[in-house]
Amino acid sequence: MSEKDQSSSAQELIRRFSEAGKEPLLKAVFSSIPEAMIIIDVSGTILLFNRTAEEMFGYSTDDVIGKNVSVLMTDADNVHHDRYLSSYLNTGKAQIIGIGRVVQARRADASTMPVHLTVSEMALDGHRLFTGYIRDVTKEQAAHLKISEMQVELANFSRLSTVGTMASAMAHELNQPLTAIANYLEAARDIIEGPPETAYPLVQEALDAAAKQSIRAGQIVRRLRDFVSRGEFELSSVQIDSLIREAISLSKVESKGVKPRVVVECEPDLPDVMIDPLQIRQVLINLIRNAVEALEDESAPLITVSASMEGSDVRVDVRDNGHGLPADVMKTLFEPFHSSKSHGMGLGLSICQTIVETHGGKIKAEHCEEGGARFSFTLKT
């Protein structure tokens, strides 16, 4: 039976259910569900649309019954929905069925909102139907973002406060080698004015001493710089799948324009990773936002975030289907103050590299043969 025939058959089933006198019960149960709930058939046609969904999307039931569910989707999700549904029906491999995820939905006034969508499958009198449970997470994401920003600010304030204390102490420590350097150089200058036969050995001795003091000053500055750039980490055991999904949600809040579809592919039963979740979440957000910016001109933007085992480590990949990375950009990608963006400072990837390496992992970027770019980093378990 074709999808069109199955759709007609499913709608006929709903009609017969109504004629059997069960419609009042069906509507009463359906309308009492606190979450927005939508039932579609195998072709994506909307069969039922509850009251909460009406309030959330701004459509009446009569507006959407019989229409394709794509009227509730953004352009980015429209591109993939029918393909995913057809693939599931043909192969049985679930990409969206039974997996809760955050997507962008479109209201009747064309405005968009982030929603948490869970899709389940059911069989009714031999017909396959799909139920979508939808929850508006606009406020939830905004709250998460605010908390995340406050945590980052607090961490930075704490670190800078410590740096301030260290800097005050180091100012005194640096004063000693710098003063010694100045004294040795002044002595060398004075010695040069004397007889040459006695001046050269003394000048050499003064310059050697000044060089040693300059090395000492450099070591002091290097210690301070390392502390500021790397900071202190509070390691804990974290489930990487949850952290990835949280980072995706946070990265979507501030993104403008057409939002790419973001797919999560994590191997089952991955071990927890030992990380500072605040810092690694920032790495993920940075990489995802970079991918979003790289897809601004793509008609069907797609980002895939995956996690898998690589030896004893967990490897995280952020892949996009954009134009990829030019060879000249690859050479300086992780160097500070090198950016391909007209408004960028070139510090984001450098900071990501520092954070990952401080966790004992490695980060790299590569141009994908199938198109797009892939950023990968590893984490200890």
C-alpha positions in Angstrom: 0.0 0.0 0.0 1.4 3.4 -1.0 1.9 6.2 1.6 -1.0 8.1 0.0 -3.3 5.1 0.4 -2.1 4.5 4.0 -2.8 8.2 4.8 -6.3 8.0 3.4 -6.9 4.8 5.3 -5.6 6.3 8.6 -7.9 9.3 8.1 -10.8 7.0 7.4 -10.0 5.2 10.6 -10.2 8.4 12.6 -13.5 9.2 10.8 -15.0 5.7 11.7 -13.8 6.2 15.3 -15.8 9.4 15.5 -18.8 7.9 13.9 -18.7 5.1 16.4 -19.6 7.7 19.1 -16.1 7.7 20.7 -15.2 11.2 19.5 -16.2 12.9 22.7 -14.1 10.6 24.8 -11.2 10.9 22.3 -11.4 14.7 22.4 -11.8 14.8 26.2 -8.7 12.7 26.7 -6.7 14.4 24.0 -7.5 18.0 25.2 -6.7 17.2 28.8 -3.0 16.4 28.1 -0.9 19.3 29.4 1.7 19.1 26.7 1.1 20.0 23.1 0.3 16.7 21.3 0.0 16.0 17.6 -0.8 12.8 15.8 0.3 12.3 12.2 0.1 9.4 9.7 2.8 7.9 7.6 2.7 10.7 5.1 3.1 13.4 7.7 -0.6 14.5 7.6 -1.9 15.9 10.8 -4.9 13.8 12.1 -5.3 15.2 15.6 -4.2 18.5 17.2 -4.9 19.1 20.9 -5.9 22.4 22.7 -2.4 22.9 24.1 -1.0 22.7 20.6 -3.5 25.3 19.5 -2.4 27.7 22.2 1.3 27.1 21.5 1.2 27.4 17.7 -1.6 29.9 17.3 -3.5 27.6 14.9 -7.0 26.2 15.4 -7.6 22.5 14.9 -9.5 23.2 11.7 -6.5 25.2 10.3 -4.1 22.2 10.4 -6.1 19.0 10.3 -5.4 17.3 6.9 -2.2 19.4 6.3 1.3 18.2 6.4 3.1 18.6 9.7 5.7 20.7 7.9 3.5 23.8 8.5 4.8 23.7 12.1 8.5 23.4 11.1 11.2 25.9 10.1 12.7 25.6 6.6 15.8 23.8 8.0 13.7 21.0 9.5 11.4 20.8 6.5 14.3 19.7 4.4 15.0 16.6 6.6 11.6 15.6 8.0 10.1 13.7 5.1 13.5 12.0 4.4 13.8 10.8 8.0 10.2 9.5 8.1 10.6 7.7 4.8 14.0 6.2 5.9 12.5 5.0 9.1 9.5 3.3 7.4 11.9 1.6 4.9 14.7 0.6 7.2 13.3 0.6 10.7 16.3 2.6 11.9 15.1 5.4 14.2 16.7 8.8 13.9 13.9 10.8 15.5 11.5 8.2 16.7 11.7 7.7 20.5 14.5 10.3 20.9 13.8 13.5 22.7 15.5 16.5 21.1 15.3 20.3 20.9 14.2 21.7 17.5 12.9 25.0 16.2 9.2 25.2 15.6 7.2 27.8 13.6 4.0 29.4 14.9 1.1 30.6 12.8 2.6 34.2 12.7 5.8 32.8 11.3 7.8 33.4 14.5 9.9 30.6 15.8 10.5 29.0 19.2 12.7 26.2 20.6 10.7 23.2 21.6 11.5 19.8 23.1 10.1 17.2 20.8 9.5 13.5 21.5 8.0 11.3 18.9 6.5 7.8 19.5 5.0 5.3 17.2 1.7 3.5 17.8 -0.5 1.1 15.9 -4.2 1.6 15.6 -6.3 -1.1 13.9 -3.3 -2.1 11.9 -2.3 1.5 10.9 1.0 3.1 11.8 0.6 6.5 13.4 3.1 8.8 15.1 2.5 11.0 18.2 4.5 14.1 18.8 4.8 15.5 22.3 6.0 19.1 22.2 7.1 21.4 25.0 8.1 25.1 24.6 11.6 25.5 26.1 12.1 29.2 25.4 12.2 30.2 29.0 14.1 27.1 30.0 16.8 27.7 27.5 17.0 31.4 28.5 17.4 30.4 32.1 20.1 27.8 31.3 21.9 30.4 29.3 21.7 33.0 32.1 23.0 30.4 34.6 25.8 29.4 32.3 26.8 33.0 31.7 26.7 33.7 35.5 28.8 30.5 36.1 31.4 31.7 33.5 31.5 35.2 35.0 31.8 33.8 38.5 34.6 31.5 37.4 36.4 34.3 35.7 35.9 36.6 38.6 37.3 34.0 41.0 40.3 33.4 38.8 41.0 37.1 38.2 40.7 37.7 41.9 43.3 35.1 42.5 45.4 36.5 39.7 45.2 39.9 41.3 46.5 38.5 44.5 49.3 36.7 42.7 50.1 39.7 40.6 50.6 41.8 43.7 53.0 39.3 45.1 54.8 38.8 41.8 55.2 42.5 41.3 57.6 42.5 44.3 59.2 39.3 43.0 59.7 40.7 39.5 61.1 43.9 40.9 64.2 42.1 42.2 65.5 40.6 38.9 64.5 43.8 36.9 66.4 45.9 39.4 69.4 43.6 39.2 69.4 43.7 35.4 69.4 47.5 35.5 72.2 47.6 38.0 74.4 45.1 36.0 73.9 47.0 32.8 74.8 50.3 34.4 77.9 48.7 35.9 78.8 47.3 32.4 78.4 50.8 31.0 80.7 52.3 33.6 83.3 49.6 33.2 83.5 50.2 29.5 84.8 53.7 30.2 87.8 52.3 32.0 91.0 50.6 30.5 90.1 48.0 27.9 92.5 45.4 29.3 90.5 45.2 32.6 87.0 46.1 31.2 86.2 43.2 29.0 86.2 40.4 31.6 84.2 42.5 34.0 81.7 43.6 31.3 81.3 39.9 30.3 80.6 39.0 33.9 78.0 41.8 34.3 76.2 40.8 31.1 76.1 37.1 32.0 74.6 38.1 35.4 72.0 40.3 33.7 71.1 37.5 31.3 70.5 35.1 34.2 68.2 37.7 35.9 66.2 38.2 32.6 65.6 34.5 32.4 64.4 34.5 36.0 62.0 37.4 35.2 60.7 35.5 32.2 60.0 32.4 34.2 58.0 34.5 36.7 55.9 36.0 33.9 55.4 32.6 32.2 54.0 31.1 35.4 51.5 33.9 35.7 50.5 33.6 32.0 50.0 29.9 32.3 47.8 30.3 35.3 45.7 33.0 33.6 45.3 31.0 30.4 44.7 27.6 31.8 43.0 28.4 35.1 42.0 25.8 37.7 39.7 23.0 36.8 37.2 21.2 39.1 37.0 17.7 37.5 33.9 15.5 37.9 32.5 12.4 36.2 30.1 13.6 33.5 27.9 11.9 30.9 29.0 13.3 27.6 25.7 12.8 25.8 23.8 15.0 28.3 26.5 17.7 28.1 26.4 17.7 24.3 22.6 18.2 24.2 22.8 20.9 26.8 25.5 22.7 24.8 23.4 22.5 21.6 20.4 24.0 23.4 22.5 26.9 24.8 24.1 27.5 21.4 20.8 27.9 19.7 19.4 30.6 22.0 21.5 33.4 20.6 21.9 32.3 17.0 20.1 34.5 14.4 18.6 33.7 11.0 17.9 30.2 9.7 19.0 27.7 12.4 20.8 24.6 11.1 19.4 21.2 12.0 21.6 19.7 14.7 21.8 15.9 14.9 23.3 14.0 17.9 24.9 10.6 17.3 26.4 9.1 20.4 27.5 5.5 20.7 25.5 3.6 23.3 27.0 2.9 26.8 29.8 5.5 26.5 31.7 5.8 29.8 31.6 9.0 31.8 34.4 11.5 31.1 36.5 13.2 33.8 36.1 16.9 33.0 35.3 20.4 34.2 31.8 20.5 32.6 31.7 24.3 32.6 34.9 24.5 30.5 34.1 21.6 28.1 30.6 22.9 27.6 32.1 26.2 26.5 34.3 24.3 24.0 31.3 22.6 22.5 29.3 25.9 22.3 32.2 27.6 20.6 32.6 24.8 18.0 28.8 24.6 17.4 28.5 28.4 17.0 31.4 28.4 14.5 29.7 25.7 12.5 26.4 27.7 12.5 28.3 30.7 11.2 29.9 28.6 8.5 26.5 27.5 7.3 24.9 30.9 6.8 24.7 30.5 3.0 23.7 26.9 2.9 20.2 26.0 1.7 20.0 22.8 3.9 22.4 23.5 6.8 23.2 20.4 8.9 25.5 20.0 12.0 26.3 16.6 13.4 27.7 16.2 16.9 28.8 12.7 17.7 30.7 10.9 20.5 32.5 7.6 20.2 35.3 5.7 21.7 38.9 6.2 20.5 41.1 3.9 22.4 40.5 4.5 26.1 39.3 8.1 25.4 36.0 9.5 24.3 36.2 11.4 21.0 33.7 14.2 20.2 33.2 15.4 16.6 31.4 18.6 15.5 30.8 18.3 11.7 29.0 20.7 9.3 28.1 20.4 5.7 29.4 23.8 4.6 32.3 24.7 2.3 35.0 23.3 4.5 38.3 24.8 5.6 40.7 26.4 3.1 44.3 25.1 3.3 45.7 28.5 4.3 43.3 28.8 7.2 44.2 25.3 8.5 47.8 26.3 9.1 46.9 29.0 11.7 43.6 27.7 12.9 44.5 27.3 16.6 46.9 30.2 16.8 45.7 33.2 18.8 44.8 36.4 16.9 44.3 34.6 13.6 40.7 34.7 12.5 38.9 34.2 9.2 36.0 36.3 10.5 36.0 40.0 9.8 34.7 40.7 13.4 36.6 37.9 15.2 39.6 38.2 17.5 40.9 34.8 16.7 40.9 33.7 20.4 38.0 31.2 20.5 39.8 28.1 19.0 43.0 29.0 20.8 41.1 28.9 24.1 39.4 25.7 23.1 42.8 24.1 22.4 44.1 25.3 25.8 41.1 23.9 27.7 41.2 20.5 25.9 44.9 20.0 26.3 44.7 21.0 30.0 42.2 18.1 30.3 44.8 15.8 28.8 43.1 15.6 25.4 43.9 16.7 21.8 41.9 18.8 19.4 42.2 18.9 15.6 40.3 20.1 12.5 40.0 18.6 9.1 38.4 19.2 5.8 35.8 16.4 5.0 36.0 14.7 1.6 32.2 14.7 1.5 32.2 18.4 2.1 32.2 20.6 5.2 34.6 20.7 8.2 35.1 18.5 11.2 36.5 19.5 14.6 37.4 16.7 16.9 38.7 16.5 20.5 39.3 13.7 22.9 38.6 13.5 26.6 39.8 11.1 29.4 37.4 8.6 30.9 
